Amino acid sequence: MNQGKKWHKESWVAHPTAQQVEWPDAKAYQDTLDHLGKLPPLVFAGEIRTLKSEIAKAQRGEAFLLQGGDCAEEFSRCRAPDIRDTLKVILQMAVILSYAGEKPVIKVGRIAGQYAKPRSSPFEMVDGVELPSYRGDIVNGSESFAAARKPDAGRLTEAYFHAATTLNILRGFTKGGFAALDKVHAWNNEFVSQSKEGKSYEKLAQEIEKALNFIKVIGLDSNKSLNEVDFYTSHEALLLGYEAALTRKDSMTGEWYDCSAHMLWIGDRTRQWDGGHIEFLRGVGNPIGMKLGPKHDMDEVKRIIERLNPTNEPGRMTLITRFGADKVKDHLPKVIRELKSEGFNILWSCDPMHGNTFVSGKYKTRNFEDILSEIGSFFMAHRDEGTIPGGIHFELTGSAVTECIGGADKISEEQLAQNYATSCDPRLNGQQSLDIAFMIAHLLKH
């Protein structure tokens, strides 16, 4: 990859950079970054290159990207059961999508690093009191008093070690038998039998059952690929001091990689063409995602893609569109046509969550029907334009939360308070996530 003549991992500092934190103790902050720079990488260059090659396959229609996990990870939920339940849902969704789409599913979690959150304002009102905004556990606490909201550089180190712990658990689960295909299918059968909408999924579940039985009959059920899975991590590259501290030069290739995660993305608030985030990410060899909402400048989008991927390398760029159910039909076809005409190697992925957020009472929520509608419009637009709908990006959890309304359980706005557990944006629960997976399976098969 072409990393540019003048790039180095701190060159972003000379650029205007949105969403950075004013750390009250500058020396403690720098000492923390120096310490992080000496710690081992969280992920490895070879793993990153493997993911990039998998994304290149998805760009060609030979694989499908499933990216999902927490809106904002919390240190207090760095527990094996929580990590297991989120992983379980992603694995279940992957089996459904892989069978229906007849292609491998690339499993990428919003996990082991999604600790920082962009905010529209540095302050927020909490119970009538103005407080510094909660910026994610990597920066400050979510408690509703001023001392908790003070940025603490020590949290950067906490984030590193919580990410390392999460990665250790993920590797144990994905390589230790938990992710075996027959187990995952058994979970899906249980879901189908218990779901109010289960009958509509029963035929697909039976087809998968027959395929698994055939594998057993011909003696392939002990194959390693049926008992282990590759699982990758991702997060928004928001706090560039932290990201730069975990950036390493690969001894085999001489290229630089941000070893805080396998894949990184740029949010709608930080994709300034001349900004620090673009400057930093243009120099690391990771696969890069870019969120794209309705407030975009197409000329700037093209310049950003060219800057991040000057050699048009396959697997490098994923465009994650997030327009909202009521706007996707107006915006997405135009974006597809513009970027298709440029010949960019892009993986097109749909984030049906962020464009469909609204406030009900004191709770931010999303409507299941709006989420499903945007996904349907995403697939339809790509089929109309002759491009490949190659991925999906969710905020989800394995817990039985009541944060998004609708779905098979018909969660109402009045029920949001029953188990509204997110510290930031509303997530699909496990039941809703699997409902969505079966519905996407229908789109993939037709």
N, C-alpha and C positions, 0 to 999 in steps of 0.2 A: 504494500500500500504506500502511496505517495504522501508523506507526512509534512511536506513543505520545508523550504530551506531554513526558515527562521523559527520553526516551532520548537519549543521545549515545554516541559510540563508545568512551568510557571508563567508561560508567555501570556496566558489569559489575564493576568493581573493588570496588564497595560490597557485592557479593554473595559468599556462600561459593562457592568455585570449585574443583572437583575436578581432580586430575591436572595441576596447575601445577608449575613447576620452581622450586626454590630456587636462584637464580643466585648464585654466591659473590661476584661483583663487581657490586653494584647499579648503580654509575655506568656501568660498561661496558655493562650491559644497557640502561639508559635511553638512553645515547648511540647504541646500535645501533638501538633503536626510532625514535629521532628521525631517524636517517639513512634508515631504511627508509621513513619517512613522507614523505620528499622524493623518493623514487625513482618512476619511472613505474609505472602499474598493470601487472600481469601480464596481465590480461584486461580487457575493456571492457564498460561497462554495456549497450550495444546487443546484444552477444553474449549476455550474461546474460538479457536480456529475451527474446531469440529462443529460448533453451533453455527458459525458463519457458513460452512459448507452445507449444513442442513437447511438454513434459510435460503440459500441459493437454489436448492431443490424446490422449496416451496414457491419461489418466484417462477419456476418453470412449470408449476402445477404438479410436481411429483411428491409433495408433502403438504402438510397443513399446520400452521402455527396456532397453538392454544396457549395463551398467556393470561394468567389470573392469580389473584391473591388479595391480600389486605389493601385497603385504601392507605392506611398508615399503620405500620407495625408498632406495637407497644412492647417495651422491655418486659413488662409484667406478664405478658402472654407468651414469652419465650419458654414454653413448656411442651414437653413431648406430646401430650394429648392434643393441644391446639395445633401444633405443626402437623401431626399425623392426620387430623381431621380435614385440614385444608388440602394436604397432599392427596388424601383419599378421594375427595371430590374431583380434583383435577385428573387423577388417574381414571376415575369412572367416566368422566366426560371424554377423555382421550380414547378409551376403548370404543365408546359409542361412535365418535366421529371417525375414527380410523376404519371401523367396519363399514360404515355408511359411505364414506368417501373413497374407500378402497385405496388408501394411501397412508403412509406413516404420519403420525401426529407428533410434532415437536412440542415437548412439554416444558414451558418456561414459567416459573413462579414470580409473582411480585412478592419476593420474600428474601430474607437474609440481607436486608439493606434498605428496605423502603421505610426509612425512619424519619425522613424530612418531608415537609409539605410546603408548597408555595402558598402564599396568602395574598389576598387582594388588598389588605390594609395591615399596617404594623400594629394596629390596635383593634380591639373588639369589645363590645358591651356584654358583660356577663352579670345577669341579675341586677341591671341598672348601674353597674360599676364598670368604668373603662379600664381594661387591662391590656398589657402587651399580648399580641396574638400568640396562640399556641402554634409553634412551628414544627412540631414533631418531637419525639422523645430524644432525638439526637441533639436538640437545641435546648429545650426547656420542658417544664412539666405542664400538664393540662389542668392541674388543680386551680381553683378559682380564687387565688390570692396572689398578690404582687410578687412575693419572694419566689414562688414556684415558677413564675413566668420569666424570671431573669435568665438570660442565656448563660450556660455553663459549659466551658470548653471540655471539661472532664467527661461530658456526655458523648463526645466524639469517640473517646476510647471505649466507653461502655458500648457504643454502637458496634464497634469492631468486634468486641468479644461476644456480644449477643449474636452477631452475624455468624461468627465462627462456630458457636454452639449450634445454631440453627442448621448450618451446612453439615455439621457432623451428624445431626439427627437425620437430615434428609438423605445423606449418603448411606446411613445405616438402613433406613427404611427401603430405599430404592434398590439396594444391592443385597439385602438380607432376606428376601422372600416375601416381604409385605406386599410388594408390587406384582406378585405373580399373576399372570393373566387369568387363571381360573378363579383366584380369590376376588379379583376386581369384578369379574363377570358375576360371581355369586352375590356381591354387594348390589350390583345393578338389578339382578333378579329380585332381590329383597325389596329394592325401591319400587320396581314395577308392580309387585304383588301388593304393596302397601299404599301406593300412590292413588289418589282419587282419579287421576288420569291414566292409571296404569294400563288399562285395556288397550289404549291407543298405541302403547309402546310394546305390547306383548309380542306382536309378530316379529319386530326387529330383534327383540331379546331371544326369541326362539331360533331365529336365523343364526345369531352368534353362537348359541348353544350347539347347534348342529355343526358349525365350523370347528368348535373346540373338541367335540366328540370325534370328528374326523381326524384331527391332529393326534388325539390319543390313540385312535385305532391304528394309525400308521407309525406310531412310536416316536413322535416328535415332541411329546409333552415334557420331556426332560431337557429340551433345548434351552440354553442359557438365555436366549432372547425372549423366551416366554416367562422367565422368572425374575429378570432384572430389567430396569428401564434407565435410560439416560434422562436426567432432570437438570435443568439449568436455572440460574437465578437472574433476576433483573431488578432494576429500580430506576427512578428518575435521578439523573445526575444533576443534583441541585446545588449542594454545597461544594464548591470547587476546591476549596482547601483540603477537605477530606478526600475527594476523588484524586487530587494530584498526589497526596501523600501515599496513596495506595497504588500509584502508577509505577510500573516496573518495565525495564528493558529486558526483552526475552533473549536469553543467552544463545538460543539456537538460530534466531532470525535477525536479531539486532533491532527488531521493531518494539515499539512501546505499546503496552496494554494497561488499561485500567483494571486492576485485579481486585476491585471491590465487588464485581459482578461479571457474569458472562455477557450480558446485554445491558445497554443503557439507553434511556430515552430522554428527549428534550420535550418539555411541556409547552403548552400554548403561550405561557407567560415568559418563557426564556429563550425563544427561538429568534432572537434578533441577529440579523446577518452579520453585523459588525460587533456583536456582543461577546462576552467572555466565554459563554457556554459553547458557542460554535467554535471559537478559537481553541478551546481545550479539546473538544471532541474530535476536531479534524485531525488531531495528531495521534490518537490512540486507535489500535487496530480492532477494537470490539465491534460487533454488529450494533448499529445505532437505529433507534426508533425516533420518529418525530411525530408528535401530536399535531393534528390540523383541524381547527374548528372553523366556524363560519366567518370569523373576523381575520381573514388572511389576505395577504397581497401576493398574487400569483408570481409576479416577477421576483419578489423576494424569496419565495419558496424555491423557485428554480435556482436562484443564486446560492441558497443554502445547500441544496442537494449537490450542486457542482463543487461547492467548497468542502463539503464533508466527504464527497466521493468523486474526486477529480478524474480518476481512472475508470469510473463507472463499474467498479468491481462488483460482481454478483455476490449476494449475501450481505452486503454492507448496509444497505438502507431499507428500513421498513417505514412505511407511511401509515400512521394510525389515525384514521379519520373519526371525528367525533362531532357531528353536526347537529344531532337531535332529530327525533322522528319527524318533526314538522318542517325541517329544513334540508334534510339529506337529499331529497329528490331534486331540489333546486341547485344545490352546490356540487354534489359528488360527480355527476356526469361531466360537468365542465372541467373539474379538476382532473378527472381521468383523461379526458381528451387532450388537455394541455400538456400533461406530463407524458402521456403516451407518444405524442408527436415529437417529444424531445429524445425519445429512445432511452430513457433512464431505466436502469435495472432497479426495480422497486418491488418489494413485497407489500401488497395492499392488505391492511388489517383494519378491522372495525372495532372501535370502542363505542359500544351502544349505551354506555353508562353516563358519561360526563355531560353530554348534551341534553340529557333528559332529567336533570335534577330540578326539583321545586321544593318549596317550603310548605309544610302543613302544620299549622300551629307553631310549635317551637322546634319541629323536627324537619331536617332536610330528608327528602325521600325521592324515590324513583318509581315509576309505574311499570310493572312487568310487561304490560301490553305495548308501552312505548319502546321498551328495550327490544322486544321481539319485532316490532314494526321497523325499527332502524336496521336491524340485522337483515330482514327481508328485503328492504330497499337497497341495502349494500350489495347483496347477491344479485338482485335484479339489474342494478346499474352496471355491474361488471359484465354480466352476461350480455347486456345490450351493447356495450362498448367493445366487447371482444377481449377483455382483460381477465385476469385470474383473481377471484376473491380468495386470498391465500391465508387469512388468519383472523383471529378474534381475540379481543382483549377485555377481560372482565375484572371488576372488583367483586370478590366473593369470599366466603368463609364456609368452613364445614359446620359451623355452629348454627343452632336453630334460632337465629336472630329474626327480629321483626323490623326490618329497616326499609325494605322495598315493598310497596303494596302490590297486591294481585298474586298471580300464580295459582297453582292447583289448590293451595290452602286458602286462597282468596283473602289474604291479609288486607284489612281495611285501614283507613287512616286513623280510626279510633284505636286500632290494635298496635300502632307503632310503639307505644310506651311499654308494651309488655316485655320486650327484650331488645331494646334499642341500645346496643353496646359499642357502636363505633365511636372513636374519638374525633372523627372527621367526616368522611362521606359515607352514605348508605351503601351496603353491600347486599348482593344476593345471598340467601342462605343455601344450604346444601340441596334442599328439595327444589328450590327455584332454579339452581344451577343445572341440575340434572334434567328438569323440564326443558330448559333452554337447549341443552345438548341434544335431546331427542328431536327437538324441533329443527335444529340446525341439520341434524342427520337427514331429515326429510328434504331440506334444501339441497344437500349434497348429493342425494340420490336422484334428484329430478332436475 
